[in-house]
Structures are given as C-alpha cells and as structure tokens.
Amino acid sequence: MFRALGNILILITLVGFLTPPAFALTLFYPFCHKICYKISDYIVNVCARRLFRILRVYKKFKLSFSKDNFESLPKQFVVLSNHQSLLDIPIYMNFFPDRDVRFVAKDTLGKNYIPLVGPMLKSHGHCFIPRKGGTTLVMSRIDAFAKRCLKNNWNPVIFPEGTRSKTGELGKFFSAGFRRIADATRLPVAICVVDDGYKINDIQHVMENMHKINYRAKLLKVCPPPTTKEEQVALLDEAKALMQEQLDKWRSGQEN
C-alpha cells in the first residue's frame, strides 16, 4: 500500500513539472519552430535531470556513468550503442551533458499523439525511420539527418540492433543505417554500452522495478572514421564484441 501511494505521489510530481512544457510544445509546435527548439532544450537540460533526481530520491533509482576514455572524444562523433529501453535517449542526453546528441529512431516516437515526446524530438531535429518505408525513403531521411548533424555540430546516435532488447541480450546488428551515416559524415565513432534498461522497458515494470535498477552507461572506445564498407562492417563486429565483454563484466560482478 505504501509503495502504491509513493508511486502515485511520484506520478503527480512528474506530471506537475512536465505538463507546462508539454502544453507549450503542443501550443507552439504548428507555427513557431524556434520557440519549440528552446522548450525542447529546457526539457533536455532541466526536466530530464530533474526527473532522474526525483527517481533517485524516491525510487532508489541509480545511475552509474563511467567517464573513462572521455579525454579521447573528438569535437564531433557518431555514437554506436546497444538499445534496451526508451530511457536510453534521456540517458545519453545526460551521459554527454556538454554535447548535442541526436538519435535515429522509429517514426512512432515522432507522432504528435505521444505527449511531449513527439513534438520535442521533431523540434530537435532527430531522425525518424518509418516502419514500413522503402529503402529509398529510409536512406533519404538518414542522408538529410547526417547533413543536419554536420551543419549544427550534433553527434548522431544509432542503435544498430534497430529495436529494444527485452531481455538485455544483444540482438543482431544491422549495418545499413550505420554505414550510411558513416559515409555521409566521415566522423570518428564512439562505441558505448548501456545496461539494466531492459528491466523497465514497458510501463508495467517501470514503477515495479525502478528501485532495482542501476542504469549503467560507458564509453568503451573511440575509433577513427571507417572509410570503406569492409572497415564499417569490421567496426560493427568489434563494437558488438566490446559491448558483450562489458555486459559480461557488469553482470558477473567483475566491475561495479
């Protein structure tokens, strides 16, 4: 009973500070992109961090960010990461607090009927891939996204699994999207890994498991820009191996 009341209070608190920016985005999105961009910045830089503070205090939610290898990060780069939950997006926004990161995501996240999320991501220039779009459409969107990233000094984030892992195990890595971004940007690649997000990858388990979570993120390696198809595929294979090695260490208790 006390846990249920606590969950209700947390939900009320979250709704309280997220409702104003959500309403403002809905109001201004149809006709004022600049205002929406500023509101989206506020959500990313203020609301997301406030959300994690609330969850840490009231739900014992833990964040563990390893800053190893950060000194090797160049001015601009592509992030390759595994994918476990929708929280991976705000997690990486907080993991790279001084860098603008933008994501390649399924277009369902950009729908206007998803309060706050859709207008915010669209206002910020993220890339939305249609579930049933043809190859030509998908690649044209990725090309346009790559150009926006280069122009605005954004750092594109791509999840080569293409979908969230429900078990935390690494899925098959698909190369087409990454290769297109690598060809279009010619940027170094930051291989990263996250873990524990799969325990809260649906609404039912968010409040049930939040107190059990230690959401980890780590930068594993920074690689030079891959310039050929063979180098791109080899880099994906190396990234998957490094991610698996780190996941095994975390889960076996070899590394806190």
C-alpha positions as CSV (number, residue, x, y, z in Angstrom):
1,M,0.0,0.0,0.0
2,F,2.8,2.5,0.9
3,R,4.6,1.6,-2.3
4,A,1.4,2.3,-4.3
5,L,0.9,5.6,-2.6
6,G,4.6,6.5,-3.2
7,N,4.2,5.7,-6.9
8,I,1.1,7.9,-7.1
9,L,2.9,10.8,-5.5
10,I,5.8,10.4,-7.9
11,L,3.5,10.4,-10.9
12,I,1.7,13.5,-9.6
13,T,5.1,15.2,-9.2
14,L,6.3,14.2,-12.7
15,V,3.0,15.3,-14.3
16,G,3.3,18.6,-12.4
17,F,6.6,19.7,-13.8
18,L,6.3,18.1,-17.3
19,T,2.8,19.4,-18.1
20,P,3.8,23.1,-18.7
21,P,6.5,22.3,-21.3
22,A,4.3,19.7,-22.9
23,F,1.4,22.1,-23.2
24,A,3.8,24.8,-24.5
25,L,5.2,22.5,-27.2
26,T,1.7,21.5,-28.3
27,L,0.7,25.1,-28.5
28,F,3.7,26.4,-30.4
29,Y,4.7,23.4,-32.5
30,P,2.4,24.1,-35.5
31,F,3.8,27.6,-36.2
32,C,7.0,28.5,-34.2
33,H,10.0,26.2,-34.6
34,K,12.4,28.5,-32.7
35,I,10.3,28.6,-29.6
36,C,9.8,24.9,-29.7
37,Y,13.5,24.3,-30.0
38,K,14.1,26.4,-26.8
39,I,11.4,24.5,-25.0
40,S,12.9,21.2,-26.1
41,D,16.3,22.4,-24.8
42,Y,14.7,23.1,-21.5
43,I,13.2,19.6,-21.4
44,V,16.5,18.0,-22.2
45,N,18.7,20.1,-19.9
46,V,16.4,20.8,-17.0
47,C,13.4,18.4,-16.9
48,A,15.3,15.2,-17.8
49,R,17.9,15.8,-15.0
50,R,15.1,16.7,-12.6
51,L,13.3,13.5,-13.5
52,F,16.4,11.4,-12.7
53,R,16.9,13.3,-9.4
54,I,13.3,12.5,-8.3
55,L,13.7,8.9,-9.2
56,R,16.9,8.6,-7.3
57,V,15.5,10.1,-4.2
58,Y,12.0,8.5,-4.1
59,K,12.6,5.2,-6.0
60,K,16.2,4.5,-5.2
61,F,16.9,4.6,-9.0
62,K,20.7,4.5,-9.6
63,L,22.7,6.0,-12.5
64,S,26.3,4.8,-13.0
65,F,28.2,6.7,-15.7
66,S,31.8,5.8,-16.5
67,K,33.7,8.7,-17.9
68,D,36.7,6.5,-18.9
69,N,38.0,7.4,-22.4
70,F,36.2,10.8,-22.5
71,E,39.5,12.5,-22.9
72,S,39.8,10.9,-26.3
73,L,36.5,12.2,-27.6
74,P,36.8,14.5,-30.6
75,K,34.7,17.6,-31.2
76,Q,32.1,15.6,-33.2
77,F,31.5,11.9,-33.4
78,V,28.9,9.1,-34.1
79,V,27.7,7.1,-31.1
80,L,27.1,3.3,-31.6
81,S,25.2,1.7,-28.7
82,N,23.1,-1.2,-27.8
83,H,19.4,-0.4,-27.0
84,Q,17.3,-1.6,-24.0
85,S,14.6,1.0,-23.3
86,L,13.1,4.3,-24.2
87,L,15.1,5.8,-21.3
88,D,18.3,5.2,-23.4
89,I,17.5,8.5,-25.1
90,P,17.5,10.7,-22.0
91,I,20.3,8.6,-20.5
92,Y,22.6,9.5,-23.4
93,M,21.5,13.2,-23.2
94,N,22.7,13.1,-19.6
95,F,25.8,11.0,-20.3
96,F,27.0,13.6,-22.8
97,P,25.8,16.7,-21.0
98,D,28.1,19.1,-22.9
99,R,27.4,17.6,-26.4
100,D,24.3,17.8,-28.5
101,V,23.3,14.3,-29.4
102,R,20.6,13.3,-31.9
103,F,19.0,9.9,-32.4
104,V,17.9,7.7,-35.2
105,A,14.6,6.3,-34.0
106,K,11.4,4.7,-35.3
107,D,8.9,7.2,-36.5
108,T,6.3,6.1,-33.9
109,L,8.2,8.2,-31.4
110,G,7.7,11.3,-33.5
111,K,3.9,11.0,-33.7
112,N,2.1,14.0,-32.3
113,Y,-0.2,11.8,-30.3
114,I,2.6,10.9,-27.9
115,P,2.5,13.9,-25.5
116,L,5.8,15.8,-25.1
117,V,8.0,13.1,-26.7
118,G,6.9,13.5,-30.4
119,P,7.0,17.3,-30.6
120,M,10.2,17.5,-28.6
121,L,12.1,15.1,-30.8
122,K,10.8,16.6,-34.0
123,S,11.6,20.1,-32.8
124,H,15.2,19.0,-32.0
125,G,15.8,17.5,-35.5
126,H,16.1,13.8,-34.7
127,C,15.8,11.2,-37.5
128,F,12.6,9.1,-37.7
129,I,12.6,5.9,-39.7
130,P,9.2,4.6,-40.9
131,R,8.4,1.0,-40.0
132,K,7.0,0.3,-43.5
133,G,9.0,2.7,-45.6
134,G,11.0,1.6,-48.6
135,T,14.8,1.6,-48.7
136,T,14.9,4.8,-50.7
137,L,12.8,6.7,-48.2
138,V,14.8,5.4,-45.2
139,M,18.1,6.3,-46.7
140,S,17.0,9.8,-47.8
141,R,15.9,10.5,-44.3
142,I,19.3,9.3,-42.9
143,D,21.1,11.4,-45.5
144,A,19.1,14.5,-44.5
145,F,19.8,13.7,-40.8
146,A,23.5,13.4,-41.4
147,K,23.6,16.8,-43.1
148,R,21.8,18.4,-40.2
149,C,24.3,16.9,-37.8
150,L,27.3,18.2,-39.7
151,K,25.7,21.6,-40.1
152,N,24.8,22.0,-36.4
153,N,27.7,20.1,-34.8
154,W,25.4,17.4,-33.5
155,N,26.5,13.9,-32.6
156,P,24.3,11.3,-34.2
157,V,23.4,8.2,-32.0
158,I,22.5,5.0,-33.7
159,F,21.3,1.7,-32.3
160,P,22.3,-1.0,-34.8
161,E,20.0,-3.6,-33.2
162,G,17.1,-1.5,-34.6
163,T,14.8,-2.3,-31.7
164,R,14.9,-2.5,-27.9
165,S,16.2,-5.7,-26.3
166,K,13.5,-7.1,-23.9
167,T,16.0,-9.5,-22.2
168,G,19.2,-7.4,-22.2
169,E,20.9,-9.7,-24.6
170,L,22.5,-8.2,-27.6
171,G,20.5,-8.7,-30.8
172,K,21.6,-8.9,-34.4
173,F,23.4,-5.7,-35.6
174,F,22.2,-4.3,-38.9
175,S,24.8,-2.4,-40.9
176,A,22.8,-0.3,-43.4
177,G,21.9,2.7,-41.3
178,F,25.3,2.9,-39.6
179,R,27.1,2.6,-42.9
180,R,25.0,5.4,-44.5
181,I,25.8,7.7,-41.6
182,A,29.5,6.8,-41.7
183,D,29.6,7.5,-45.4
184,A,27.8,10.8,-45.1
185,T,29.6,12.2,-42.0
186,R,33.1,10.7,-42.1
187,L,33.1,11.2,-38.3
188,P,35.0,9.2,-35.6
189,V,32.9,6.5,-33.9
190,A,32.3,6.3,-30.1
191,I,31.4,2.8,-29.1
192,C,29.2,2.9,-26.0
193,V,27.1,0.4,-23.9
194,V,24.2,0.7,-21.5
195,D,22.7,-1.9,-19.2
196,D,19.7,-2.5,-16.9
197,G,17.3,-0.6,-19.0
198,Y,15.6,-3.8,-20.2
199,K,14.2,-4.3,-16.7
200,I,11.9,-1.2,-17.3
201,N,11.2,-1.4,-21.0
202,D,7.5,-1.2,-20.6
203,I,5.0,0.8,-18.5
204,Q,4.1,-2.2,-16.3
205,H,7.6,-2.6,-15.0
206,V,8.7,1.0,-14.6
207,M,7.4,1.5,-11.1
208,E,7.8,-2.2,-10.1
209,N,11.5,-2.4,-10.9
210,M,12.8,1.1,-10.7
211,H,14.3,0.6,-7.2
212,K,16.2,-2.4,-8.5
213,I,17.8,-0.5,-11.4
214,N,21.4,0.6,-11.7
215,Y,21.3,2.1,-15.2
216,R,24.9,2.0,-16.5
217,A,26.5,3.7,-19.4
218,K,30.1,3.6,-20.5
219,L,32.2,4.8,-23.4
220,L,34.2,1.8,-24.5
221,K,36.4,3.1,-27.3
222,V,36.7,5.9,-29.8
223,C,37.6,4.7,-33.3
224,P,38.8,6.6,-36.4
225,P,36.2,7.2,-39.2
226,P,35.7,3.9,-41.2
227,T,36.2,4.8,-44.8
228,T,35.2,1.5,-46.6
229,K,32.4,-1.0,-46.4
230,E,34.8,-3.5,-45.0
231,E,36.0,-1.2,-42.3
232,Q,32.5,-0.3,-41.4
233,V,31.4,-3.9,-41.0
234,A,34.5,-4.7,-39.1
235,L,33.9,-1.8,-36.7
236,L,30.3,-3.1,-36.1
237,D,31.7,-6.5,-35.3
238,E,34.3,-5.0,-32.9
239,A,31.6,-2.8,-31.3
240,K,29.3,-5.8,-30.6
241,A,32.2,-7.8,-29.1
242,L,33.3,-4.9,-26.8
243,M,29.7,-4.4,-25.7
244,Q,29.2,-8.1,-24.9
245,E,32.5,-8.1,-23.0
246,Q,31.4,-5.1,-20.9
247,L,28.0,-6.6,-20.2
248,D,29.5,-9.8,-19.1
249,K,31.8,-8.0,-16.7
250,W,29.0,-6.0,-15.2
251,R,26.7,-8.9,-14.8
252,S,29.3,-11.2,-13.3
253,G,30.3,-8.5,-10.7
254,Q,33.8,-8.1,-12.1
255,E,33.2,-4.4,-12.5
256,N,30.9,-2.2,-10.4
